[in-house]
């Protein structure tokens, strides 16, 4: 062929890296042999649990299938909860709207236009009672994705259980309650890092004493990854946050074997199939060693890394949204092969709006097909022993371990937060991936490859304006009807407990029963703890 003719065609092709790497930059060899993975993994259920924390894994019990649900009013979300339970979902996962996430009431001027848009609006115990109306908390496991006001939403949930007559020791579920990752990535913090972590330890202490089946913190890599980190950074930063919570709990005087079994983790599952599987396996191994060697844990359960996983929201595309179903299916399969205990599959339309019922059903059916049709649950860790998987697992552990060592050199997570270490690291990784995408080295089908102009519109869920008007009216009516004297006494007691450095959970529960709102309780705590502007600029 004439090179003068061939050159223009070659120039149009996306550049390919000389040495292929995973999405997170781990070099990939063309062939792996036994020399690349000299370390034989232990049996499932055996320390350090590379192959799974349970001997039989999904042969004995499938993972919990959750679908993130929350939009509009508490009544609307209650109806969605019941729909999901009727269609085979085995656990509830609650999404709150932005005002609730930021600890503001629905009638706060800063909440205008955001009420009920990205999740359910919950401003008071009244809303929480409506949210779980007709749903027996004794029968379901509930996950709540909430952080800065997490202690308040937990107090609401406790009050609902009491109204239903459900003993606190029977409550099962997870409070995300991971404020550290907010400082790293998601920015939904309110108080400075120190007081924020103190609130997390308050919930750990209270649940250790009263709610033994409740997962007190879902230590979350998900949002770190969504912000642009690599898989290794997601793994390292998340484990480092877990180390910080354990250290702070021990300073409170709690016993490591009392708190550690109720810590859980939350991972993103991205497109790089084998890398994601290796991340799960390395995470279990690293956490087991950390708990045993760093903290002297003696209870076997203290060394278990139990986790929830969610498919990567950042991988979803507005272009050709039906292709998102395929992405989610492979990501979900990676989570299962990695050994997750709980899984949420994103809906194909979530890059456009909150998901429709039909889109949610397809996402749930994706999990059910994996569980009941593919056969991957019939044996434990089916990829264990693969030269490639074992080598990736080892390399993931090595790189994440080096990052944790760097954090330790900075004095730990809290000093590293104050110095902007996490945010700078994530920004650098995000910029690298963006550059690779722009050069065509990283492909997104329908976006920078196999594009077309005939994408068909799909139905989306729209939150009508009446939702905000109705919710604002509910909050204002609550303030008119409540016992003003009881409310004032409860708020004074909350301020006093916070100022004295006491565990504020009992005071929050009393304030909830006195029908104090989320915004009022947060403002009371802010008057003691202060606010935080985000630390140093990048």
C-alpha positions as CSV (number, residue, x, y, z in Angstrom):
1,X,0.0,0.0,0.0
2,X,1.2,3.5,-0.8
3,X,2.3,5.0,2.6
4,X,1.1,8.4,1.5
5,X,-2.4,7.0,1.2
6,X,-2.2,4.9,4.4
7,X,-0.9,7.7,6.6
8,X,-4.1,9.9,6.8
9,X,-6.2,6.8,7.7
10,X,-3.8,5.9,10.5
11,X,-3.8,9.4,11.8
12,X,-7.6,9.2,12.2
13,X,-7.3,6.2,14.6
14,X,-7.2,6.9,18.3
15,X,-3.7,6.6,19.7
16,X,-3.1,3.4,21.7
17,X,-0.7,3.3,24.7
18,X,2.5,1.4,24.0
19,X,2.0,-0.6,27.2
20,X,-1.7,-1.4,27.8
21,X,-2.8,-0.7,31.4
22,X,-5.9,-1.0,33.4
23,X,-8.1,2.0,33.9
24,X,-6.2,2.8,37.0
25,X,-2.8,2.5,35.4
26,X,-1.6,-1.1,36.3
27,X,0.4,-2.4,33.3
28,X,-1.1,-5.5,31.7
29,X,1.1,-8.3,30.3
30,X,0.0,-10.2,27.3
31,X,0.2,-13.5,29.2
32,X,0.3,-14.5,32.9
33,X,1.9,-17.7,34.2
34,X,2.5,-19.2,37.6
35,X,5.5,-17.1,38.0
36,X,3.3,-14.0,38.1
37,X,1.2,-15.2,41.0
38,X,3.5,-17.3,43.3
39,X,1.2,-16.8,46.3
40,X,-1.5,-19.4,46.5
41,X,-4.7,-18.0,48.0
42,X,-6.1,-19.6,51.1
43,X,-9.5,-21.3,51.2
44,X,-12.7,-19.2,51.4
45,X,-13.6,-18.4,55.0
46,X,-10.0,-18.6,56.1
47,X,-7.9,-15.6,57.2
48,X,-7.1,-13.3,55.5
49,X,-10.2,-14.0,53.4
50,X,-8.9,-13.2,50.0
51,X,-11.4,-15.7,48.5
52,X,-14.3,-14.6,50.7
53,X,-15.3,-14.1,54.3
54,X,-17.6,-17.1,54.3
55,X,-16.7,-20.7,53.4
56,X,-19.8,-21.3,51.2
57,X,-20.5,-17.7,50.1
58,X,-23.5,-17.5,47.7
59,X,-24.0,-21.3,47.8
60,X,-25.4,-20.8,51.3
61,X,-27.0,-17.3,50.8
62,X,-27.2,-14.9,47.9
63,X,-26.1,-11.3,48.3
64,X,-28.7,-8.7,49.5
65,X,-30.3,-7.0,46.4
66,X,-30.9,-3.4,47.1
67,X,-32.1,-0.6,44.8
68,X,-31.5,3.0,45.8
69,X,-34.9,4.6,46.1
70,X,-36.0,8.0,47.2
71,X,-37.8,10.9,45.4
72,X,-40.4,13.5,46.1
73,X,-42.3,13.2,49.3
74,X,-42.1,10.5,51.9
75,X,-45.4,9.1,50.7
76,X,-44.2,8.8,47.2
77,X,-41.0,7.0,48.2
78,X,-43.0,4.7,50.6
79,X,-45.0,3.6,47.6
80,X,-41.7,2.9,45.6
81,X,-40.4,0.9,48.6
82,X,-43.4,-1.3,48.6
83,X,-43.2,-1.7,44.8
84,X,-39.6,-2.9,45.1
85,X,-40.3,-5.3,47.9
86,X,-43.2,-6.8,46.0
87,X,-40.9,-7.4,43.0
88,X,-38.3,-9.3,44.9
89,X,-35.9,-6.7,46.5
90,X,-34.5,-8.0,49.8
91,X,-33.4,-4.7,51.4
92,X,-34.3,-1.0,51.3
93,X,-31.7,1.6,50.3
94,X,-32.8,5.2,50.9
95,X,-31.7,8.2,48.9
96,X,-32.4,11.6,50.5
97,X,-32.7,14.9,48.6
98,X,-30.0,17.6,48.7
99,X,-31.5,19.8,51.4
100,X,-31.7,16.7,53.7
101,X,-28.2,15.7,52.8
102,X,-26.9,19.1,53.8
103,X,-28.9,19.2,57.0
104,X,-31.4,21.8,55.9
105,X,-35.2,21.9,56.1
106,X,-37.4,21.9,53.1
107,X,-38.5,25.5,53.7
108,X,-34.9,26.8,54.0
109,X,-34.3,29.5,51.3
110,X,-31.3,27.5,50.1
111,X,-33.5,24.5,49.5
112,X,-35.6,26.3,46.9
113,X,-35.9,24.2,43.7
114,X,-34.1,21.1,45.2
115,X,-36.8,19.6,47.5
116,X,-37.5,16.0,46.5
117,X,-35.4,16.2,43.3
118,X,-32.5,13.8,43.9
119,X,-34.0,11.9,46.7
120,X,-36.8,11.9,49.3
121,X,-37.3,15.0,51.5
122,X,-37.2,14.2,55.2
123,X,-37.3,17.1,57.5
124,X,-38.8,15.6,60.7
125,X,-39.8,12.5,62.5
126,X,-43.3,12.9,60.8
127,X,-41.7,12.4,57.4
128,X,-39.8,9.3,58.6
129,X,-43.0,7.8,60.0
130,X,-44.6,8.3,56.6
131,X,-41.6,6.9,54.8
132,X,-41.9,3.6,56.6
133,X,-45.7,3.5,57.0
134,X,-46.8,-0.1,56.6
135,X,-43.3,-1.5,56.4
136,X,-42.3,-3.5,59.5
137,X,-38.7,-2.6,60.5
138,X,-38.5,-6.0,62.1
139,X,-38.7,-7.6,58.6
140,X,-36.4,-5.5,56.4
141,X,-32.8,-4.4,56.3
142,X,-32.6,-0.6,55.6
143,X,-29.7,1.3,54.2
144,X,-29.6,5.1,54.6
145,X,-27.3,7.2,52.5
146,X,-26.7,10.2,54.7
147,X,-23.6,11.7,56.3
148,X,-23.4,15.1,57.9
149,X,-26.9,14.7,59.5
150,X,-26.6,10.9,59.8
151,X,-27.0,10.9,63.6
152,X,-30.3,12.8,63.3
153,X,-31.7,10.4,60.6
154,X,-30.7,7.5,62.8
155,X,-32.5,9.1,65.7
156,X,-35.6,9.3,63.5
157,X,-35.3,5.7,62.5
158,X,-35.0,4.6,66.2
159,X,-38.2,6.6,67.0
160,X,-40.1,4.9,64.2
161,X,-39.0,1.5,65.5
162,X,-40.2,2.4,69.0
163,X,-43.6,3.4,67.6
164,X,-43.8,0.1,65.8
165,X,-42.8,-1.8,68.9
166,X,-39.7,-3.2,67.3
167,X,-36.8,-3.8,69.8
168,X,-33.7,-1.9,68.9
169,X,-31.6,-5.0,69.0
170,X,-33.7,-6.4,66.1
171,X,-33.0,-3.5,63.7
172,X,-30.9,-4.5,60.7
173,X,-29.3,-2.1,58.2
174,X,-26.6,0.3,57.5
175,X,-26.1,4.0,58.1
176,X,-23.6,5.4,55.6
177,X,-22.4,7.9,58.2
178,X,-18.9,8.2,56.5
179,X,-18.1,11.9,56.9
180,X,-14.4,11.5,56.0
181,X,-15.1,10.7,52.4
182,X,-17.1,13.9,52.2
183,X,-14.0,15.9,52.9
184,X,-12.1,13.8,50.3
185,X,-14.6,13.9,47.5
186,X,-18.3,14.6,47.8
187,X,-18.2,17.9,49.8
188,X,-21.5,17.3,51.7
189,X,-19.9,18.3,55.1
190,X,-21.2,20.9,57.5
191,X,-18.9,20.9,60.6
192,X,-15.1,20.8,60.8
193,X,-13.4,17.4,60.5
194,X,-12.8,16.9,64.2
195,X,-16.4,17.5,65.4
196,X,-17.7,15.7,62.4
197,X,-15.8,12.5,63.3
198,X,-16.9,12.9,66.9
199,X,-20.5,12.6,65.7
200,X,-19.7,9.4,63.9
201,X,-18.1,8.0,67.0
202,X,-21.2,9.0,69.0
203,X,-23.3,6.8,66.7
204,X,-20.8,3.9,66.9
205,X,-20.9,4.0,70.6
206,X,-24.7,4.2,70.8
207,X,-25.3,1.4,68.3
208,X,-22.7,-0.8,70.0
209,X,-24.7,-0.5,73.2
210,X,-28.2,-0.7,71.9
211,X,-28.3,-1.9,68.2
212,X,-25.9,-4.9,67.9
213,X,-27.1,-5.9,64.3
214,X,-26.8,-2.4,62.9
215,X,-23.9,-1.4,60.7
216,X,-22.8,1.8,62.2
217,X,-20.6,3.2,59.3
218,X,-20.5,2.3,55.6
219,X,-16.9,3.3,55.0
220,X,-17.3,4.5,51.4
221,X,-14.9,4.3,48.5
222,X,-17.8,4.8,46.1
223,X,-17.8,8.6,46.1
224,X,-14.0,8.7,46.1
225,X,-14.0,6.7,42.9
226,X,-16.9,8.6,41.4
227,X,-14.8,11.8,41.9
228,X,-12.1,10.5,39.7
229,X,-9.7,8.4,41.9
230,X,-8.0,5.2,40.7
231,X,-9.0,1.8,42.0
232,X,-5.9,1.8,44.2
233,X,-6.7,5.2,45.7
234,X,-10.3,4.2,46.3
235,X,-9.0,1.1,48.2
236,X,-6.3,2.9,50.1
237,X,-8.3,6.0,51.1
238,X,-11.3,3.9,52.2
239,X,-9.2,1.6,54.4
240,X,-7.4,4.6,55.8
241,X,-10.7,6.1,56.7
242,X,-11.7,2.9,58.4
243,X,-8.4,3.0,60.4
244,X,-9.3,6.5,61.5
245,X,-12.7,5.5,62.8
246,X,-11.3,2.6,64.7
247,X,-8.6,4.7,66.2
248,X,-11.1,7.4,67.3
249,X,-13.4,4.7,68.8
250,X,-10.5,3.3,70.8
251,X,-9.8,6.7,72.1
252,X,-13.4,6.9,73.3
253,X,-12.7,3.8,75.3
254,X,-14.6,1.3,73.1
255,X,-13.3,-2.2,72.6
256,X,-12.1,-3.0,69.1
257,X,-13.9,-6.4,69.1
258,X,-17.1,-4.6,70.1
259,X,-17.1,-2.1,67.3
260,X,-15.3,-3.7,64.4
261,X,-17.9,-6.4,63.5
262,X,-20.4,-3.7,62.7
263,X,-18.2,-1.7,60.4
264,X,-19.0,-2.2,56.7
265,X,-17.6,-1.0,53.4
266,X,-19.0,0.4,50.2
267,X,-17.2,0.0,46.9
268,X,-17.7,1.4,43.4
269,X,-17.7,-1.2,40.6
270,X,-16.3,0.4,37.4
271,X,-15.8,-0.9,33.9
272,X,-12.4,-2.5,34.3
273,X,-13.8,-5.9,34.9
274,X,-10.8,-7.9,36.3
275,X,-9.3,-4.9,38.2
276,X,-12.6,-4.5,40.1
277,X,-12.6,-8.1,41.1
278,X,-9.0,-7.9,42.3
279,X,-9.9,-4.8,44.3
280,X,-12.5,-6.7,46.3
281,X,-10.1,-9.5,47.0
282,X,-7.3,-7.2,48.0
283,X,-9.6,-5.2,50.3
284,X,-10.6,-8.2,52.3
285,X,-7.0,-9.4,52.7
286,X,-5.7,-5.9,53.7
287,X,-8.5,-5.2,56.2
288,X,-8.1,-8.6,57.9
289,X,-4.4,-8.0,58.4
290,X,-4.9,-4.4,59.5
291,X,-7.4,-5.4,62.2
292,X,-5.4,-8.3,63.5
293,X,-1.9,-6.8,63.4
294,X,-2.5,-3.1,63.8
295,X,-5.4,-3.2,66.3
296,X,-5.0,-6.6,67.9
297,X,-8.5,-7.7,67.1
298,X,-9.2,-11.2,68.5
299,X,-12.8,-11.8,67.3
300,X,-12.8,-13.4,63.9
301,X,-15.7,-11.2,62.8
302,X,-13.6,-8.1,63.6
303,X,-11.3,-9.1,60.7
304,X,-14.1,-9.5,58.1
305,X,-14.5,-6.9,55.5
306,X,-18.2,-7.0,54.8
307,X,-19.2,-4.8,51.9
308,X,-22.0,-3.3,49.8
309,X,-21.2,-2.4,46.2
310,X,-22.8,-0.2,43.6
311,X,-22.3,0.0,39.9
312,X,-20.5,3.1,38.7
313,X,-22.8,6.0,38.2
314,X,-20.0,8.0,36.6
315,X,-19.8,5.4,33.8
316,X,-23.4,5.9,32.7
317,X,-23.9,8.0,29.6
318,X,-26.7,10.2,28.4
319,X,-25.9,9.1,24.8
320,X,-27.4,5.8,23.9
321,X,-28.7,5.2,27.4
322,X,-29.9,1.6,26.6
323,X,-26.2,0.7,26.5
324,X,-26.0,1.5,30.2
325,X,-27.9,-1.7,30.8
326,X,-25.0,-3.7,29.4
327,X,-22.4,-1.7,31.4
328,X,-24.3,-2.3,34.6
329,X,-24.6,-6.0,34.0
330,X,-20.9,-6.5,33.6
331,X,-20.1,-4.2,36.6
332,X,-22.6,-6.2,38.7
333,X,-21.1,-9.5,37.6
334,X,-17.7,-8.2,38.7
335,X,-19.1,-7.3,42.1
336,X,-20.5,-10.8,42.5
337,X,-17.3,-12.5,41.4
338,X,-15.5,-10.2,43.8
339,X,-17.6,-11.4,46.7
340,X,-19.8,-8.5,47.7
341,X,-22.4,-9.0,50.5
342,X,-24.9,-6.5,49.1
343,X,-25.4,-4.9,45.6
344,X,-27.2,-2.0,44.0
345,X,-27.4,-1.9,40.2
346,X,-27.9,1.5,38.6
347,X,-30.8,2.1,36.3
348,X,-30.1,3.0,32.7
349,X,-31.7,6.5,33.0
350,X,-30.0,7.8,36.1
351,X,-27.7,10.1,34.1
352,X,-30.9,11.9,33.0
353,X,-33.1,11.8,36.1
354,X,-34.2,9.7,39.0
355,X,-35.1,6.3,37.6
356,X,-38.5,5.3,36.5
357,X,-40.1,2.1,37.9
358,X,-39.5,0.3,34.7
359,X,-35.8,1.2,34.7
360,X,-35.5,0.1,38.3
361,X,-37.1,-3.2,37.6
362,X,-34.6,-3.9,34.7
363,X,-31.8,-3.1,37.1
364,X,-33.1,-5.4,39.7
365,X,-33.8,-8.2,37.2
366,X,-30.1,-7.8,36.2
367,X,-29.1,-9.0,39.6
368,X,-31.6,-11.8,39.6
369,X,-30.4,-13.1,36.2
370,X,-26.8,-13.2,37.6
371,X,-28.0,-15.0,40.7
372,X,-30.3,-17.5,39.1
373,X,-29.3,-18.0,35.5
374,X,-25.5,-17.6,35.0
375,X,-24.3,-20.3,37.4
376,X,-21.6,-18.1,38.9
377,X,-23.0,-18.6,42.4
378,X,-22.6,-22.4,42.3
379,X,-18.9,-22.3,43.4
380,X,-17.0,-20.0,45.7
381,X,-14.6,-17.5,44.1
382,X,-14.6,-19.1,40.7
383,X,-11.7,-16.9,39.4
384,X,-9.5,-17.7,42.4
385,X,-6.2,-19.2,41.3
386,X,-6.3,-17.4,37.9
387,X,-2.7,-16.2,37.4
388,X,-4.0,-12.9,36.1
389,X,-6.5,-12.4,39.0
390,X,-3.9,-13.3,41.7
391,X,-1.3,-11.1,40.1
392,X,-3.7,-8.2,40.0
393,X,-4.8,-8.8,43.5
394,X,-1.2,-8.7,44.7
395,X,-0.4,-5.6,42.8
396,X,-3.6,-3.8,44.0
397,X,-2.6,-4.7,47.6
398,X,1.0,-3.5,47.1
399,X,0.0,-0.1,45.6
400,X,-2.8,0.6,48.1
401,X,-0.5,-0.4,51.0
402,X,2.1,2.2,49.8
403,X,-0.6,4.9,49.7
404,X,-1.7,4.1,53.3
405,X,2.0,4.3,54.4
406,X,2.1,7.8,52.9
407,X,-1.0,8.8,54.8
408,X,0.5,7.5,58.0
409,X,3.6,9.6,57.4
410,X,1.4,12.7,57.2
411,X,0.1,11.8,60.7
412,X,-3.1,10.0,59.7
413,X,-6.3,10.9,57.9
414,X,-7.4,14.0,59.8
415,X,-4.0,15.9,59.3
416,X,-4.0,14.7,55.6
417,X,-7.6,16.1,55.2
418,X,-6.5,19.5,56.6
419,X,-3.5,19.6,54.1
420,X,-5.7,18.7,51.1
421,X,-3.9,15.5,50.4
422,X,-6.9,13.5,49.3
423,X,-8.5,16.1,47.2
424,X,-5.3,16.9,45.3
425,X,-4.6,13.2,44.7
426,X,-8.1,12.6,43.3
427,X,-7.9,15.7,41.1
428,X,-4.6,14.5,39.6
429,X,-6.0,11.1,38.8
430,X,-9.2,12.5,37.3
431,X,-7.2,14.8,35.1
432,X,-5.0,11.9,33.9
433,X,-8.1,9.9,33.0
434,X,-9.7,12.9,31.3
435,X,-6.6,13.4,29.1
436,X,-6.5,9.7,28.1
437,X,-10.2,9.9,27.2
438,X,-9.6,13.0,25.1
439,X,-6.8,11.2,23.3
440,X,-9.0,8.2,22.6
441,X,-7.0,5.9,24.8
442,X,-10.0,5.3,27.0
443,X,-13.2,4.4,25.3
444,X,-16.8,5.1,26.2
445,X,-19.1,3.5,23.7
446,X,-21.6,6.0,22.2
447,X,-19.5,9.0,23.4
448,X,-16.1,8.8,21.8
449,X,-16.6,5.7,19.7
450,X,-19.5,4.2,17.8
451,X,-21.4,7.4,18.1
452,X,-24.6,8.1,16.2
453,X,-27.2,10.8,15.9
454,X,-30.3,8.6,16.2
455,X,-30.5,8.1,20.0
456,X,-34.1,7.7,21.0
457,X,-35.5,9.6,23.9
458,X,-36.6,7.4,26.8
459,X,-39.2,8.1,29.5
460,X,-37.8,9.9,32.5
461,X,-39.2,10.5,36.0
462,X,-40.1,14.2,36.5
463,X,-40.6,15.7,40.0
464,X,-43.4,18.1,39.8
465,X,-43.4,21.5,41.5
466,X,-46.3,20.6,43.7
467,X,-44.0,18.2,45.6
468,X,-42.0,21.2,47.0
469,X,-45.0,23.2,47.9
470,X,-46.6,20.3,49.7
471,X,-43.5,19.4,51.6
472,X,-42.8,23.1,52.7
473,X,-46.4,23.3,53.9
474,X,-45.9,20.1,56.0
475,X,-42.9,21.5,57.7
476,X,-44.5,24.8,58.5
477,X,-47.6,23.0,59.8
478,X,-45.5,20.8,62.0
479,X,-43.9,23.9,63.7
480,X,-47.4,25.4,64.3
481,X,-48.7,22.2,65.9
482,X,-45.9,20.9,68.1
483,X,-45.5,21.5,71.8
484,X,-43.3,24.6,71.9
485,X,-42.2,24.1,75.5
486,X,-41.1,20.5,74.9
487,X,-39.3,21.5,71.8
488,X,-37.4,24.3,73.5
489,X,-36.4,22.1,76.4
490,X,-35.1,19.4,73.9
491,X,-33.1,21.9,71.9
492,X,-31.5,23.3,75.1
493,X,-30.6,19.8,76.2
494,X,-29.0,19.1,72.8
495,X,-26.9,22.2,72.9
496,X,-25.8,21.4,76.4
497,X,-24.8,17.8,75.5
498,X,-22.8,19.0,72.5
499,X,-21.1,21.8,74.5
500,X,-20.2,19.3,77.2
501,X,-18.7,16.8,74.7
502,X,-21.2,14.2,75.6
503,X,-22.6,11.6,73.2
504,X,-25.5,13.5,71.6
505,X,-27.5,10.5,70.4
506,X,-29.9,10.5,73.5
507,X,-30.5,14.2,73.1
508,X,-31.1,13.8,69.3
509,X,-33.7,11.1,70.0
510,X,-35.5,13.3,72.5
511,X,-35.4,16.3,70.1
512,X,-36.8,14.1,67.4
513,X,-39.7,13.0,69.6
514,X,-40.2,16.7,70.4
515,X,-40.7,17.2,66.6
516,X,-37.6,19.2,66.1
517,X,-36.6,19.4,62.4
518,X,-33.3,18.4,60.8
519,X,-32.4,22.0,60.2
520,X,-33.1,23.0,63.7
521,X,-30.9,20.2,65.2
522,X,-28.1,20.9,62.7
523,X,-28.1,24.6,63.5
524,X,-28.0,23.8,67.3
525,X,-24.9,21.6,66.7
526,X,-23.4,24.2,64.4
527,X,-23.7,26.8,67.2
528,X,-21.3,24.6,69.2
529,X,-19.1,22.9,66.6
530,X,-18.8,25.7,64.0
531,X,-18.8,25.4,60.2
532,X,-16.1,24.3,57.7
533,X,-15.3,25.9,54.4
534,X,-13.5,23.0,52.8
535,X,-9.9,23.6,53.8
536,X,-7.0,24.5,51.5
537,X,-7.5,25.3,47.8
538,X,-6.2,22.7,45.3
